[in-house]
């Protein structure tokens, strides 16, 4: 399954996630802090969707109510639905 998500309230513009059998196979994020987002993407590849959501949901960026990892968790929730 391919998830395409347009994050809200953060610098990144588009998230594309490949999920197979409840496991994250690949993550591509356009915009945002390139190095940090590449690192996050590589760390969660091969991880179960539920585990990634649990680790990233609720993370804030400075004074913002959300962050790129939090928005990635929102995108992954689509895979769990």
Phi, psi and omega in degrees: 000137176252127178252128173244125186225134174259104183294154181240135174081012180226175182284329181292151187252330184208139176236130177237122186232132175258124179236133179225122179060034179079007181242137180284122181263322178204154179221130173233130180233126179262134180082183180079194181276100190309307183299313180298317183288327174295320179296313179299316181302314181292325180293326184267349176297130183091354181270149174293142181305313182301319181293318180295317179299314181301322182282329188257336184298132176093355178291135180250155177246105181058233181269000179287153179281354183215184178204172176298317176299320178297318178293325175297321176298320177299317179298318181292333176301330177299325180290332181278342183285000000 
